[in-house]
Amino acid sequence: MIRRNNKKMTFDCHMHTPLCGHAHGDPVEYVRAAHEKGIDLITFTCHTPMADSAFGTQKTRMTEQDLPRYKEMVSKAREFGADLGVSVLFGIEAEVSADLRAMDTMDEVLDRWEFDFVLGSLHHQLPAYRTTLAQRNLRNDAAIIGDYFSTLTTAAATGRYDSFAHPDLIRIYGTVEPFDPRQYETVIREFLASAAEHGICIEVNTSGWTKGVFEVHPAPIILSWAAESGTDLTIGSDSHKPESVGQFFDRAYDLVAQAGFESICYFEAGMKKRVSLTDMVFTAGEKAG
């Protein structure tokens, strides 16, 4: 896939399929929505299968037996997108966990499939992480928040992930009370430094404006720290329905530019592709600069 230098582009690198049990709409519908919004490239990132049900059931993620169907659905969407001028990539949303046995099992799945993009997520609201907290006797908010970002810091060094989805997800879903990231600046900056050191991106996830504290993931102050640390960005709508493709991208690009970033990345065949903000088109019709 070659992007011509004189072509403006926009991409959305986080969307799901009905195989995860809580998304709606055929991938072809997501492609059509992308085309209607002027988005040139999309990446499907359905939740990876996990052997341990503590990481979620079929209402949360697809099974290993679903992977061939997932590949087929994305391939069909790619063919449909080719006629519309929308490139379609094959990604996966993998889990982040300190449970090495669970990660080894997941790696076996990741190694068998050639994904363009591996997006890492620490879903603190799932029983797997809640059990880890209990086993470590981590009960107060400060300890839990510290552990969450420390787990991401360690994960950045594994080489498993290309980017981390909604990196401050711990701020919502009730594991801890909503908090100001400035209270935990040290541990968050340690995570960002680790991501930068190992060439791992963090995701600007625009679904944050629809839930929880109703703020983009990560919070704007974390975006500014990421810029200072040299951490690269990917961007995704985290769409679970076609109409959410590209949601709030105009707001997101404004924040990215204000934080001091000059580019956003996407991944193809596991390779980082960097696009200058001046070479991107906003879904709201405004261009960078």
C-alpha positions as CSV (number, residue, x, y, z in Angstrom):
1,M,0.0,0.0,0.0
2,I,1.6,3.3,-1.1
3,R,0.5,6.7,-0.1
4,R,1.3,9.3,-2.6
5,N,3.1,12.3,-1.2
6,N,0.6,14.8,-2.7
7,K,-2.5,13.0,-1.2
8,K,-4.0,14.3,2.0
9,M,-5.3,11.5,4.2
10,T,-7.1,10.6,7.4
11,F,-7.1,7.2,9.2
12,D,-9.0,5.5,12.0
13,C,-7.1,2.6,13.6
14,H,-9.5,1.1,16.1
15,M,-12.8,-0.5,15.3
16,H,-14.6,-3.7,16.1
17,T,-16.8,-6.3,14.5
18,P,-19.9,-8.3,15.8
19,L,-17.5,-11.2,16.6
20,C,-16.5,-9.4,19.9
21,G,-20.1,-9.8,21.1
22,H,-20.8,-6.1,21.8
23,A,-20.4,-4.4,18.5
24,H,-22.9,-4.0,15.7
25,G,-22.7,-3.8,11.9
26,D,-20.8,-5.7,9.2
27,P,-17.3,-4.5,8.5
28,V,-18.4,-3.4,5.0
29,E,-20.7,-0.9,6.7
30,Y,-17.7,0.6,8.6
31,V,-15.9,1.0,5.3
32,R,-18.9,2.7,3.8
33,A,-19.1,5.1,6.8
34,A,-15.3,5.8,6.5
35,H,-15.8,6.7,2.8
36,E,-18.7,9.0,3.6
37,K,-16.6,10.8,6.2
38,G,-13.5,11.1,3.9
39,I,-11.4,8.6,5.8
40,D,-8.8,6.9,3.6
41,L,-7.6,4.1,5.8
42,I,-9.2,2.0,8.6
43,T,-7.9,-0.8,10.8
44,F,-10.1,-3.4,12.4
45,T,-9.0,-4.4,15.9
46,C,-11.4,-6.9,17.3
47,H,-10.6,-8.3,20.8
48,T,-8.1,-11.1,20.7
49,P,-9.3,-14.5,22.0
50,M,-8.2,-15.4,25.5
51,A,-8.2,-18.9,26.9
52,D,-9.0,-17.7,30.5
53,S,-12.7,-16.6,30.8
54,A,-11.5,-14.1,33.5
55,F,-10.5,-11.9,30.5
56,G,-14.1,-11.9,29.2
57,T,-16.6,-14.2,27.6
58,Q,-18.1,-14.3,24.1
59,K,-19.9,-11.1,25.1
60,T,-16.5,-9.4,25.3
61,R,-14.3,-11.0,22.7
62,M,-14.2,-13.5,19.8
63,T,-13.1,-17.1,20.3
64,E,-10.0,-18.6,18.6
65,Q,-12.4,-20.5,16.3
66,D,-13.7,-17.1,15.1
67,L,-10.3,-15.9,13.8
68,P,-10.6,-17.4,10.3
69,R,-14.0,-15.8,10.0
70,Y,-12.6,-12.5,11.3
71,K,-9.9,-12.6,8.6
72,E,-12.5,-13.4,6.0
73,M,-14.7,-10.5,7.1
74,V,-11.8,-8.0,7.0
75,S,-10.7,-9.3,3.6
76,K,-14.2,-8.8,2.2
77,A,-14.2,-5.3,3.7
78,R,-10.8,-4.7,2.0
79,E,-12.2,-5.7,-1.4
80,F,-15.2,-3.4,-0.9
81,G,-13.0,-0.5,0.3
82,A,-10.7,-0.8,-2.8
83,D,-13.6,0.3,-5.0
84,L,-14.2,3.3,-2.7
85,G,-10.6,4.3,-2.2
86,V,-10.6,3.2,1.5
87,S,-7.6,1.0,2.5
88,V,-8.5,-1.7,5.1
89,L,-6.0,-3.2,7.5
90,F,-6.1,-6.3,9.7
91,G,-5.4,-5.6,13.3
92,I,-6.1,-7.0,16.8
93,E,-6.8,-5.6,20.2
94,A,-4.6,-7.7,22.5
95,E,-4.6,-7.7,26.3
96,V,-2.1,-6.3,28.7
97,S,-1.6,-8.4,31.9
98,A,1.0,-9.3,34.4
99,D,-0.2,-12.9,34.2
100,L,2.7,-14.4,32.2
101,R,0.9,-17.6,31.5
102,A,-2.1,-15.8,30.0
103,M,0.3,-13.7,27.9
104,D,2.2,-16.8,26.7
105,T,-1.1,-18.3,25.5
106,M,-2.2,-15.1,23.8
107,D,1.2,-14.8,22.1
108,E,0.6,-18.2,20.5
109,V,-2.4,-16.8,18.9
110,L,-0.7,-13.6,17.8
111,D,2.2,-15.5,16.3
112,R,-0.1,-17.6,14.1
113,W,-1.6,-14.6,12.4
114,E,0.0,-11.8,10.5
115,F,-1.6,-8.7,11.9
116,D,-0.9,-5.3,10.5
117,F,-1.4,-3.7,14.0
118,V,-1.4,-5.0,17.6
119,L,-3.2,-2.6,19.9
120,G,-2.6,-3.3,23.6
121,S,-5.3,-2.7,26.2
122,L,-5.3,-3.1,30.0
123,H,-9.0,-3.6,30.7
124,H,-9.0,-3.1,34.4
125,Q,-12.7,-3.6,34.7
126,L,-12.4,-7.3,33.8
127,P,-12.2,-10.0,36.5
128,A,-8.6,-11.0,35.5
129,Y,-7.2,-7.6,36.6
130,R,-9.5,-7.3,39.7
131,T,-8.2,-10.7,40.8
132,T,-4.6,-9.6,40.4
133,L,-5.4,-6.5,42.6
134,A,-6.8,-8.7,45.3
135,Q,-3.9,-11.2,45.2
136,R,-1.5,-8.3,45.6
137,N,-3.6,-6.7,48.3
138,L,-3.9,-3.5,46.3
139,R,-7.0,-1.9,47.7
140,N,-6.6,1.9,47.8
141,D,-6.9,4.1,44.7
142,A,-3.3,5.3,44.8
143,A,-1.9,1.8,44.8
144,I,-4.3,0.6,42.1
145,I,-3.5,3.5,39.8
146,G,0.2,3.1,40.4
147,D,0.0,-0.6,39.5
148,Y,-2.1,0.1,36.4
149,F,0.5,2.5,34.9
150,S,3.4,0.3,36.1
151,T,1.9,-2.7,34.3
152,L,1.7,-0.6,31.1
153,T,5.3,0.5,31.6
154,T,6.5,-3.1,31.8
155,A,4.3,-4.1,28.8
156,A,6.0,-1.4,26.6
157,A,9.3,-3.2,26.9
158,T,7.9,-6.6,25.7
159,G,7.9,-5.8,22.0
160,R,4.4,-7.3,21.8
161,Y,2.4,-4.2,21.1
162,D,2.5,-1.4,18.5
163,S,0.3,1.0,20.5
164,F,-1.6,1.2,23.8
165,A,-5.3,1.8,23.5
166,H,-7.1,4.3,25.7
167,P,-4.0,4.5,28.0
168,D,-5.8,6.2,30.9
169,L,-8.8,3.9,30.9
170,I,-8.4,3.4,34.7
171,R,-10.0,6.8,35.1
172,I,-13.4,5.3,34.2
173,Y,-15.5,2.1,34.9
174,G,-15.3,2.3,38.7
175,T,-12.2,0.4,39.7
176,V,-11.1,3.7,41.3
177,E,-12.7,7.1,41.7
178,P,-12.1,9.6,38.8
179,F,-8.9,11.5,39.3
180,D,-6.8,14.3,38.0
181,P,-3.8,12.8,36.2
182,R,-1.6,15.5,37.8
183,Q,-1.9,13.6,41.0
184,Y,0.0,10.6,39.4
185,E,2.3,12.5,37.1
186,T,5.4,10.6,38.1
187,V,4.1,7.1,37.3
188,I,2.4,8.3,34.2
189,R,5.5,9.9,32.9
190,E,7.4,6.7,33.6
191,F,5.0,4.8,31.4
192,L,5.3,7.4,28.6
193,A,9.1,7.3,28.8
194,S,9.1,3.5,28.5
195,A,6.8,3.7,25.5
196,A,9.0,6.3,23.8
197,E,12.2,4.3,24.6
198,H,10.8,1.2,22.9
199,G,9.1,2.9,20.0
200,I,5.6,2.1,21.2
201,C,2.8,4.5,20.5
202,I,-0.1,5.5,22.7
203,E,-3.6,5.9,21.2
204,V,-5.7,9.0,21.0
205,N,-9.0,7.3,21.6
206,T,-12.0,9.5,20.8
207,S,-14.6,7.3,22.4
208,G,-13.7,8.9,25.7
209,W,-15.9,11.8,24.8
210,T,-18.9,9.4,25.0
211,K,-18.5,7.9,28.5
212,G,-17.0,8.1,32.0
213,V,-15.5,11.6,32.6
214,F,-16.4,12.5,29.0
215,E,-12.8,13.4,28.0
216,V,-10.6,12.1,25.3
217,H,-8.2,9.2,26.1
218,P,-5.6,10.1,27.2
219,A,-6.5,13.3,29.0
220,P,-5.1,16.5,27.4
221,I,-2.4,16.9,30.1
222,I,-1.2,13.3,29.4
223,L,-1.0,14.2,25.7
224,S,1.2,17.1,26.6
225,W,3.5,14.9,28.7
226,A,3.6,12.4,25.8
227,A,4.8,15.1,23.4
228,E,7.5,16.1,25.9
229,S,8.7,12.5,26.2
230,G,8.7,11.9,22.4
231,T,6.0,9.3,22.5
232,D,4.3,8.7,19.2
233,L,0.5,8.6,18.6
234,T,-2.0,6.5,16.8
235,I,-5.7,7.5,16.6
236,G,-8.8,5.5,16.8
237,S,-12.6,6.0,17.3
238,D,-13.0,2.6,19.1
239,S,-16.1,2.2,17.0
240,H,-18.5,-0.5,17.9
241,K,-21.0,0.7,15.3
242,P,-20.5,2.2,11.9
243,E,-21.8,5.6,12.7
244,S,-19.0,6.1,15.3
245,V,-16.2,5.8,12.7
246,G,-14.1,9.0,12.9
247,Q,-16.1,10.3,15.8
248,F,-14.8,13.6,17.3
249,F,-11.6,13.5,15.1
250,D,-11.8,17.3,14.6
251,R,-11.6,17.8,18.4
252,A,-8.8,15.2,18.7
253,Y,-6.6,16.8,16.0
254,D,-7.0,20.2,17.6
255,L,-5.8,18.7,21.0
256,V,-2.9,16.8,19.3
257,A,-1.7,20.0,17.6
258,Q,-2.1,22.0,20.8
259,A,0.0,19.4,22.7
260,G,2.9,20.0,20.3
261,F,2.7,16.9,18.1
262,E,3.5,17.2,14.4
263,S,2.5,13.7,13.2
264,I,0.3,10.7,13.9
265,C,1.2,7.1,13.1
266,Y,-0.5,4.0,11.8
267,F,0.9,0.5,11.3
268,E,0.9,-1.7,8.2
269,A,2.5,-5.2,8.3
270,G,3.8,-4.3,11.8
271,M,5.7,-1.3,10.4
272,K,5.2,2.2,11.7
273,K,4.0,4.7,9.1
274,R,4.2,8.4,10.2
275,V,2.0,11.0,8.6
276,S,2.6,14.7,9.2
277,L,-0.5,16.6,10.5
278,T,-0.1,19.0,7.6
279,D,-0.7,15.9,5.3
280,M,-3.9,15.0,7.1
281,V,-7.5,16.0,6.5
282,F,-9.9,16.4,9.4
283,T,-13.3,14.8,9.2
284,A,-14.7,18.2,10.1
285,G,-13.2,19.6,6.9
286,E,-10.5,21.6,8.6
287,K,-6.8,20.9,7.9
288,A,-3.9,21.1,10.2
289,G,-2.1,24.3,10.7
